[in-house]
Amino acid sequence: MRPSVSYAILCDGDFPGNADVRDRLMSCDVVVCCDGAASSFMRFRKPEFVVGDMDSLPENLRQELADQVFPVGEQESNDLSKAFRWICSMLRVGKGRTLPEFSITVFGATGKREDHTLGNISLLADFAEYLEQCGARGDLSLVTDYGVFAPVLNSCRMTLPKGQPLSIFAFDPSLRIESSGLEYSTDGVRFDMWWKATLNRVSSPEVELRFSHPAKVLLYLPGWFGRPLDTAGL
């Protein structure tokens, strides 16, 4: 089922070159550009919002997009975090209200600089934790030209096609994940390095990941475009 409101955050990394990914970006209801990313997006249309410290948005676009530009000057977080908080403020996340179904998809978060790439990908887990703490159950993902990152915070079950590549990234060395439905079991893996559970493959249509305790985990599915990843809790 399609969420009632779909938000896109376009970072100022590599603009989507994959046609399926670009179509997914253009189909979102609300596009929030991170600062200079508006330059690339303006080849197609005006974004709904441009958020960031405005250190990379050309002056001519800043004037043309005067009604869409919302500067956020603090330097304790990057522009992706500022855009995420902007969407949360529009949704009034954490204000004690019942939220509509929504999705937030991050585009353009990779490329150009590897430090930005690693930082942006890892932020996805922080965003998921924040939404859960606020009782917001929106779909959250980060899409590249090659695949999709999706955050998981606890044990889950997924229906995936046999042969689908799957990598698991965890940020907690004390976490243990028992698995079923994967070619290589994750039982006994100590997640003290990012590579520890990468390059796996789905061996049966139903995959289960059983966490020893709640933790921030990212799943990466190469080639998974245009379809939501449905992760049901166990």
Phi and psi in degrees as GROMACS dihedral restraints (atoms count N, CA, C in turn):
[ dihedral_restraints ]
;  ai    aj    ak    al  type     phi  dphi    fc
    3     4     5     6     1   -76.1    20    10
    4     5     6     7     1   132.2    20    10
    6     7     8     9     1   -58.2    20    10
    7     8     9    10     1   153.0    20    10
    9    10    11    12     1   -68.3    20    10
   10    11    12    13     1   -29.5    20    10
   12    13    14    15     1  -134.2    20    10
   13    14    15    16     1   127.1    20    10
   15    16    17    18     1  -113.5    20    10
   16    17    18    19     1   124.2    20    10
   18    19    20    21     1  -108.5    20    10
   19    20    21    22     1   140.8    20    10
   21    22    23    24     1  -119.0    20    10
   22    23    24    25     1   137.9    20    10
   24    25    26    27     1  -111.0    20    10
   25    26    27    28     1   120.6    20    10
   27    28    29    30     1  -104.6    20    10
   28    29    30    31     1   111.3    20    10
   30    31    32    33     1   -82.6    20    10
   31    32    33    34     1   169.2    20    10
   33    34    35    36     1   -95.5    20    10
   34    35    36    37     1    37.3    20    10
   36    37    38    39     1   -90.0    20    10
   37    38    39    40     1  -143.4    20    10
   39    40    41    42     1   -72.9    20    10
   40    41    42    43     1   125.6    20    10
   42    43    44    45     1   -66.8    20    10
   43    44    45    46     1   141.4    20    10
   45    46    47    48     1   -52.3    20    10
   46    47    48    49     1   124.5    20    10
   48    49    50    51     1  -101.7    20    10
   49    50    51    52     1   -19.7    20    10
   51    52    53    54     1   -75.1    20    10
   52    53    54    55     1   125.8    20    10
   54    55    56    57     1   -60.8    20    10
   55    56    57    58     1   -38.5    20    10
   57    58    59    60     1   -64.4    20    10
   58    59    60    61     1   -40.4    20    10
   60    61    62    63     1   -68.7    20    10
   61    62    63    64     1   -41.9    20    10
   63    64    65    66     1   -63.6    20    10
   64    65    66    67     1   -40.5    20    10
   66    67    68    69     1   -63.0    20    10
   67    68    69    70     1   -38.3    20    10
   69    70    71    72     1   -64.9    20    10
   70    71    72    73     1   -40.3    20    10
   72    73    74    75     1   -61.1    20    10
   73    74    75    76     1   -47.5    20    10
   75    76    77    78     1   -68.8    20    10
   76    77    78    79     1   -21.2    20    10
   78    79    80    81     1   -83.7    20    10
   79    80    81    82     1    -9.0    20    10
   81    82    83    84     1   -69.5    20    10
   82    83    84    85     1   146.4    20    10
   84    85    86    87     1   -69.6    20    10
   85    86    87    88     1   -39.9    20    10
   87    88    89    90     1  -130.9    20    10
   88    89    90    91     1   124.6    20    10
   90    91    92    93     1  -111.2    20    10
   91    92    93    94     1   123.5    20    10
   93    94    95    96     1  -110.5    20    10
   94    95    96    97     1   113.6    20    10
   96    97    98    99     1   -90.1    20    10
   97    98    99   100     1   138.4    20    10
   99   100   101   102     1   -85.3    20    10
  100   101   102   103     1   100.6    20    10
  102   103   104   105     1    51.8    20    10
  103   104   105   106     1  -115.4    20    10
  105   106   107   108     1   -66.2    20    10
  106   107   108   109     1   -11.6    20    10
  108   109   110   111     1   -61.6    20    10
  109   110   111   112     1   -21.3    20    10
  111   112   113   114     1   -61.5    20    10
  112   113   114   115     1   -28.4    20    10
  114   115   116   117     1   -60.5    20    10
  115   116   117   118     1   -43.2    20    10
  117   118   119   120     1   -72.1    20    10
  118   119   120   121     1   -40.8    20    10
  120   121   122   123     1   -68.4    20    10
  121   122   123   124     1   -27.6    20    10
  123   124   125   126     1   -66.7    20    10
  124   125   126   127     1   -10.8    20    10
  126   127   128   129     1   -66.7    20    10
  127   128   129   130     1   -17.8    20    10
  129   130   131   132     1  -111.8    20    10
  130   131   132   133     1   -49.2    20    10
  132   133   134   135     1  -171.1    20    10
  133   134   135   136     1   177.6    20    10
  135   136   137   138     1   -77.9    20    10
  136   137   138   139     1   139.1    20    10
  138   139   140   141     1   -76.0    20    10
  139   140   141   142     1   162.3    20    10
  141   142   143   144     1   -71.6    20    10
  142   143   144   145     1   -36.4    20    10
  144   145   146   147     1  -144.7    20    10
  145   146   147   148     1   149.5    20    10
  147   148   149   150     1  -125.3    20    10
  148   149   150   151     1   119.5    20    10
  150   151   152   153     1  -126.5    20    10
  151   152   153   154     1   141.0    20    10
  153   154   155   156     1   151.4    20    10
  154   155   156   157     1  -170.3    20    10
  156   157   158   159     1   -85.5    20    10
  157   158   159   160     1    -2.5    20    10
  159   160   161   162     1    62.8    20    10
  160   161   162   163     1    32.8    20    10
  162   163   164   165     1   -87.7    20    10
  163   164   165   166     1    -7.3    20    10
  165   166   167   168     1  -129.7    20    10
  166   167   168   169     1     9.0    20    10
  168   169   170   171     1   -92.3    20    10
  169   170   171   172     1   119.7    20    10
  171   172   173   174     1   -56.6    20    10
  172   173   174   175     1   146.9    20    10
  174   175   176   177     1   -60.2    20    10
  175   176   177   178     1   -37.2    20    10
  177   178   179   180     1   -64.3    20    10
  178   179   180   181     1   -37.0    20    10
  180   181   182   183     1   -73.8    20    10
  181   182   183   184     1   -33.5    20    10
  183   184   185   186     1   -61.4    20    10
  184   185   186   187     1   -35.8    20    10
  186   187   188   189     1   -75.1    20    10
  187   188   189   190     1   -42.6    20    10
  189   190   191   192     1   -64.6    20    10
  190   191   192   193     1   -33.4    20    10
  192   193   194   195     1  -104.2    20    10
  193   194   195   196     1    29.9    20    10
  195   196   197   198     1   -54.2    20    10
  196   197   198   199     1   -36.0    20    10
  198   199   200   201     1   -78.1    20    10
  199   200   201   202     1   -16.3    20    10
  201   202   203   204     1  -102.6    20    10
  202   203   204   205     1   -13.6    20    10
  204   205   206   207     1   -86.2    20    10
  205   206   207   208     1   129.1    20    10
  207   208   209   210     1  -132.9    20    10
  208   209   210   211     1    93.9    20    10
  210   211   212   213     1   -66.7    20    10
  211   212   213   214     1   140.0    20    10
  213   214   215   216     1  -128.3    20    10
  214   215   216   217     1   107.3    20    10
  216   217   218   219     1   -82.6    20    10
  217   218   219   220     1   -18.6    20    10
  219   220   221   222     1   -62.3    20    10
  220   221   222   223     1   147.5    20    10
  222   223   224   225     1  -113.3    20    10
  223   224   225   226     1    16.2    20    10
  225   226   227   228     1   -83.4    20    10
  226   227   228   229     1   -12.9    20    10
  228   229   230   231     1  -140.5    20    10
  229   230   231   232     1   161.7    20    10
  231   232   233   234     1   -86.6    20    10
  232   233   234   235     1   177.4    20    10
  234   235   236   237     1   -67.5    20    10
  235   236   237   238     1   -30.3    20    10
  237   238   239   240     1   -62.0    20    10
  238   239   240   241     1   -44.9    20    10
  240   241   242   243     1   -62.6    20    10
  241   242   243   244     1   -39.2    20    10
  243   244   245   246     1   -64.9    20    10
  244   245   246   247     1   -40.4    20    10
  246   247   248   249     1   -66.9    20    10
  247   248   249   250     1   -40.5    20    10
  249   250   251   252     1   -61.5    20    10
  250   251   252   253     1   -45.5    20    10
  252   253   254   255     1   -64.3    20    10
  253   254   255   256     1   -33.2    20    10
  255   256   257   258     1   -63.3    20    10
  256   257   258   259     1   -44.4    20    10
  258   259   260   261     1   -64.2    20    10
  259   260   261   262     1   -42.7    20    10
  261   262   263   264     1   -60.5    20    10
  262   263   264   265     1   -36.8    20    10
  264   265   266   267     1   -68.6    20    10
  265   266   267   268     1   -36.3    20    10
  267   268   269   270     1   -66.0    20    10
  268   269   270   271     1   -38.3    20    10
  270   271   272   273     1   -78.8    20    10
  271   272   273   274     1   -13.0    20    10
  273   274   275   276     1    59.8    20    10
  274   275   276   277     1    43.3    20    10
  276   277   278   279     1   -62.3    20    10
  277   278   279   280     1   136.2    20    10
  279   280   281   282     1    82.8    20    10
  280   281   282   283     1     7.1    20    10
  282   283   284   285     1   -97.3    20    10
  283   284   285   286     1    12.0    20    10
  285   286   287   288     1    75.1    20    10
  286   287   288   289     1    21.7    20    10
  288   289   290   291     1  -113.0    20    10
  289   290   291   292     1   157.5    20    10
  291   292   293   294     1   -76.9    20    10
  292   293   294   295     1   123.3    20    10
  294   295   296   297     1   -92.4    20    10
  295   296   297   298     1   148.8    20    10
  297   298   299   300     1   -70.4    20    10
  298   299   300   301     1   164.1    20    10
  300   301   302   303     1   -64.0    20    10
  301   302   303   304     1   137.5    20    10
  303   304   305   306     1  -151.3    20    10
  304   305   306   307     1   162.2    20    10
  306   307   308   309     1  -133.5    20    10
  307   308   309   310     1   148.3    20    10
  309   310   311   312     1  -127.0    20    10
  310   311   312   313     1   117.8    20    10
  312   313   314   315     1  -118.2    20    10
  313   314   315   316     1   130.1    20    10
  315   316   317   318     1   -98.8    20    10
  316   317   318   319     1   129.8    20    10
  318   319   320   321     1  -122.4    20    10
  319   320   321   322     1   159.5    20    10
  321   322   323   324     1    65.3    20    10
  322   323   324   325     1    23.8    20    10
  324   325   326   327     1   -87.7    20    10
  325   326   327   328     1    -8.2    20    10
  327   328   329   330     1  -119.5    20    10
  328   329   330   331     1   167.1    20    10
  330   331   332   333     1    93.5    20    10
  331   332   333   334     1   164.6    20    10
  333   334   335   336     1    71.9    20    10
  334   335   336   337     1   -57.9    20    10
  336   337   338   339     1  -137.2    20    10
  337   338   339   340     1   128.0    20    10
  339   340   341   342     1   -69.1    20    10
  340   341   342   343     1   -29.8    20    10
  342   343   344   345     1   -67.5    20    10
  343   344   345   346     1   -39.6    20    10
  345   346   347   348     1   -63.7    20    10
  346   347   348   349     1   -41.7    20    10
  348   349   350   351     1   -58.6    20    10
  349   350   351   352     1   -51.3    20    10
  351   352   353   354     1   -64.5    20    10
  352   353   354   355     1   -41.1    20    10
  354   355   356   357     1   -63.3    20    10
  355   356   357   358     1   -45.0    20    10
  357   358   359   360     1   -63.6    20    10
  358   359   360   361     1   -43.8    20    10
  360   361   362   363     1   -63.0    20    10
  361   362   363   364     1   -44.5    20    10
  363   364   365   366     1   -68.3    20    10
  364   365   366   367     1   -28.3    20    10
  366   367   368   369     1   -61.8    20    10
  367   368   369   370     1   -26.1    20    10
  369   370   371   372     1   -57.6    20    10
  370   371   372   373     1   -38.4    20    10
  372   373   374   375     1   -67.7    20    10
  373   374   375   376     1   -38.4    20    10
  375   376   377   378     1   -64.3    20    10
  376   377   378   379     1   -41.8    20    10
  378   379   380   381     1   -61.4    20    10
  379   380   381   382     1   -42.9    20    10
  381   382   383   384     1   -62.6    20    10
  382   383   384   385     1   -41.7    20    10
  384   385   386   387     1   -63.0    20    10
  385   386   387   388     1   -41.4    20    10
  387   388   389   390     1   -62.7    20    10
  388   389   390   391     1   -46.1    20    10
  390   391   392   393     1   -61.2    20    10
  391   392   393   394     1   -41.0    20    10
  393   394   395   396     1   -65.1    20    10
  394   395   396   397     1   -42.5    20    10
  396   397   398   399     1   -61.9    20    10
  397   398   399   400     1   -29.1    20    10
  399   400   401   402     1   -89.6    20    10
  400   401   402   403     1    -0.5    20    10
  402   403   404   405     1    75.8    20    10
  403   404   405   406     1    18.2    20    10
  405   406   407   408     1   -97.2    20    10
  406   407   408   409     1   129.6    20    10
  408   409   410   411     1  -112.4    20    10
  409   410   411   412     1    40.2    20    10
  411   412   413   414     1   -73.5    20    10
  412   413   414   415     1   154.7    20    10
  414   415   416   417     1   -75.2    20    10
  415   416   417   418     1   135.1    20    10
  417   418   419   420     1  -133.9    20    10
  418   419   420   421     1   129.9    20    10
  420   421   422   423     1  -155.7    20    10
  421   422   423   424     1   163.0    20    10
  423   424   425   426     1  -127.4    20    10
  424   425   426   427     1   121.3    20    10
  426   427   428   429     1  -111.9    20    10
  427   428   429   430     1   133.0    20    10
  429   430   431   432     1  -116.9    20    10
  430   431   432   433     1  -178.8    20    10
  432   433   434   435     1   -67.7    20    10
  433   434   435   436     1   -10.6    20    10
  435   436   437   438     1  -119.7    20    10
  436   437   438   439     1   -13.6    20    10
  438   439   440   441     1   174.9    20    10
  439   440   441   442     1  -167.9    20    10
  441   442   443   444     1  -130.9    20    10
  442   443   444   445     1   133.8    20    10
  444   445   446   447     1   -99.3    20    10
  445   446   447   448     1   136.2    20    10
  447   448   449   450     1  -136.6    20    10
  448   449   450   451     1   134.9    20    10
  450   451   452   453     1   -84.6    20    10
  451   452   453   454     1   146.5    20    10
  453   454   455   456     1  -136.0    20    10
  454   455   456   457     1   135.3    20    10
  456   457   458   459     1  -113.4    20    10
  457   458   459   460     1    -5.7    20    10
  459   460   461   462     1  -161.5    20    10
  460   461   462   463     1   178.8    20    10
  462   463   464   465     1   -52.2    20    10
  463   464   465   466     1   142.9    20    10
  465   466   467   468     1  -152.8    20    10
  466   467   468   469     1   164.2    20    10
  468   469   470   471     1  -126.5    20    10
  469   470   471   472     1   136.3    20    10
  471   472   473   474     1  -132.8    20    10
  472   473   474   475     1   145.7    20    10
  474   475   476   477     1  -102.9    20    10
  475   476   477   478     1   115.8    20    10
  477   478   479   480     1  -134.6    20    10
  478   479   480   481     1   151.4    20    10
  480   481   482   483     1   -68.7    20    10
  481   482   483   484     1   142.4    20    10
  483   484   485   486     1   -59.7    20    10
  484   485   486   487     1   133.9    20    10
  486   487   488   489     1    95.1    20    10
  487   488   489   490     1    -9.0    20    10
  489   490   491   492     1   -63.1    20    10
  490   491   492   493     1   123.3    20    10
  492   493   494   495     1   -65.3    20    10
  493   494   495   496     1   146.1    20    10
  495   496   497   498     1  -151.0    20    10
  496   497   498   499     1   128.4    20    10
  498   499   500   501     1  -118.5    20    10
  499   500   501   502     1   145.8    20    10
  501   502   503   504     1  -120.7    20    10
  502   503   504   505     1   126.7    20    10
  504   505   506   507     1  -119.6    20    10
  505   506   507   508     1   125.1    20    10
  507   508   509   510     1  -122.8    20    10
  508   509   510   511     1   156.5    20    10
  510   511   512   513     1  -119.9    20    10
  511   512   513   514     1    19.0    20    10
  513   514   515   516     1  -134.8    20    10
  514   515   516   517     1   104.2    20    10
  516   517   518   519     1   -61.4    20    10
  517   518   519   520     1   -20.0    20    10
  519   520   521   522     1   -84.2    20    10
  520   521   522   523     1    -9.8    20    10
  522   523   524   525     1   -72.5    20    10
  523   524   525   526     1   139.7    20    10
  525   526   527   528     1  -123.2    20    10
  526   527   528   529     1   138.4    20    10
  528   529   530   531     1  -125.4    20    10
  529   530   531   532     1   114.4    20    10
  531   532   533   534     1   -87.5    20    10
  532   533   534   535     1   138.8    20    10
  534   535   536   537     1  -130.7    20    10
  535   536   537   538     1   156.0    20    10
  537   538   539   540     1  -141.0    20    10
  538   539   540   541     1   151.0    20    10
  540   541   542   543     1    87.7    20    10
  541   542   543   544     1     8.8    20    10
  543   544   545   546     1  -114.9    20    10
  544   545   546   547     1   149.9    20    10
  546   547   548   549     1   -62.6    20    10
  547   548   549   550     1   -39.3    20    10
  549   550   551   552     1  -117.1    20    10
  550   551   552   553     1   118.3    20    10
  552   553   554   555     1   -64.3    20    10
  553   554   555   556     1   143.3    20    10
  555   556   557   558     1   -95.7    20    10
  556   557   558   559     1     1.1    20    10
  558   559   560   561     1   -57.6    20    10
  559   560   561   562     1   128.7    20    10
  561   562   563   564     1    86.5    20    10
  562   563   564   565     1    -5.8    20    10
  564   565   566   567     1   -70.6    20    10
  565   566   567   568     1   131.5    20    10
  567   568   569   570     1   -99.0    20    10
  568   569   570   571     1   118.6    20    10
  570   571   572   573     1   -86.8    20    10
  571   572   573   574     1    64.1    20    10
  573   574   575   576     1  -101.4    20    10
  574   575   576   577     1    -4.3    20    10
  576   577   578   579     1  -141.8    20    10
  577   578   579   580     1   147.9    20    10
  579   580   581   582     1   -62.8    20    10
  580   581   582   583     1   -27.6    20    10
  582   583   584   585     1   -78.5    20    10
  583   584   585   586     1    -9.2    20    10
  585   586   587   588     1   -57.8    20    10
  586   587   588   589     1   -32.1    20    10
  588   589   590   591     1  -127.7    20    10
  589   590   591   592     1    36.4    20    10
  591   592   593   594     1   -93.1    20    10
  592   593   594   595     1   167.3    20    10
  594   595   596   597     1    60.0    20    10
  595   596   597   598     1    38.3    20    10
  597   598   599   600     1   -90.3    20    10
  598   599   600   601     1  -179.4    20    10
  600   601   602   603     1  -151.4    20    10
  601   602   603   604     1   142.6    20    10
  603   604   605   606     1   -73.5    20    10
  604   605   606   607     1   130.2    20    10
  606   607   608   609     1  -109.0    20    10
  607   608   609   610     1   -14.7    20    10
  609   610   611   612     1  -146.6    20    10
  610   611   612   613     1   155.1    20    10
  612   613   614   615     1   -60.0    20    10
  613   614   615   616     1   -27.4    20    10
  615   616   617   618     1  -107.6    20    10
  616   617   618   619     1   120.7    20    10
  618   619   620   621     1  -110.3    20    10
  619   620   621   622     1   132.5    20    10
  621   622   623   624     1  -120.8    20    10
  622   623   624   625     1   135.6    20    10
  624   625   626   627     1  -121.1    20    10
  625   626   627   628     1   118.0    20    10
  627   628   629   630     1  -110.9    20    10
  628   629   630   631     1   108.8    20    10
  630   631   632   633     1   -81.1    20    10
  631   632   633   634     1   143.9    20    10
  633   634   635   636     1   -70.5    20    10
  634   635   636   637     1   -25.7    20    10
  636   637   638   639     1  -164.7    20    10
  637   638   639   640     1   160.5    20    10
  639   640   641   642     1   -57.3    20    10
  640   641   642   643     1   138.6    20    10
  642   643   644   645     1  -162.0    20    10
  643   644   645   646     1   160.8    20    10
  645   646   647   648     1   -85.3    20    10
  646   647   648   649     1   119.2    20    10
  648   649   650   651     1  -134.6    20    10
  649   650   651   652     1   143.9    20    10
  651   652   653   654     1  -117.2    20    10
  652   653   654   655     1   134.6    20    10
  654   655   656   657     1  -103.3    20    10
  655   656   657   658     1   141.5    20    10
  657   658   659   660     1  -124.0    20    10
  658   659   660   661     1   125.7    20    10
  660   661   662   663     1  -120.6    20    10
  661   662   663   664     1   102.7    20    10
  663   664   665   666     1   -62.4    20    10
  664   665   666   667     1   138.8    20    10
  666   667   668   669     1    74.8    20    10
  667   668   669   670     1     9.5    20    10
  669   670   671   672     1   -93.2    20    10
  670   671   672   673     1    89.9    20    10
  672   673   674   675     1  -116.4    20    10
  673   674   675   676     1   143.9    20    10
  675   676   677   678     1    73.2    20    10
  676   677   678   679     1     3.9    20    10
  678   679   680   681     1  -126.8    20    10
  679   680   681   682     1   134.1    20    10
  681   682   683   684     1   -68.9    20    10
  682   683   684   685     1   147.1    20    10
  684   685   686   687     1   -94.2    20    10
  685   686   687   688     1   112.2    20    10
  687   688   689   690     1   -91.1    20    10
  688   689   690   691     1   109.5    20    10
  690   691   692   693     1  -112.6    20    10
  691   692   693   694     1   104.6    20    10
  693   694   695   696     1   -87.6    20    10
  694   695   696   697     1   137.7    20    10
  696   697   698   699     1   -69.4    20    10
  697   698   699   700     1   152.9    20    10
